Amino acid sequence: MRTISATRLARNTGEILDLVADRGEVVIVERNRAAIVQITAPKRSMTAAQALPGLEPVLSQHKAIAWLNDSSDAFDESVTDPSV
């Protein structure tokens, strides 16, 4: 966690945003020595299809595709009216 002044943020916005986005740092911005805002990167998420390439050392391509198909079989994509 890093604390900076609002003036430094204004002068170095790109650099500060890079710290947050690229390094995952949390930045607290202060004005008159009082914290006014916290800047954090959003939590990253991915779909199963995006995760598959990372699973290849663990799963064969055939098993990975089967896993993806099996994991989506349980989802019903139909639209229903909850008031009925």
Secondary structure as UniProt FT lines:
FT   STRAND          2..5
FT   HELIX           6..11
FT   HELIX           13..23
FT   STRAND          27..31
FT   TURN            32..33
FT   STRAND          34..39
FT   HELIX           48..55
FT   TURN            56..58
FT   HELIX           61..73
FT   TURN            82..83
//
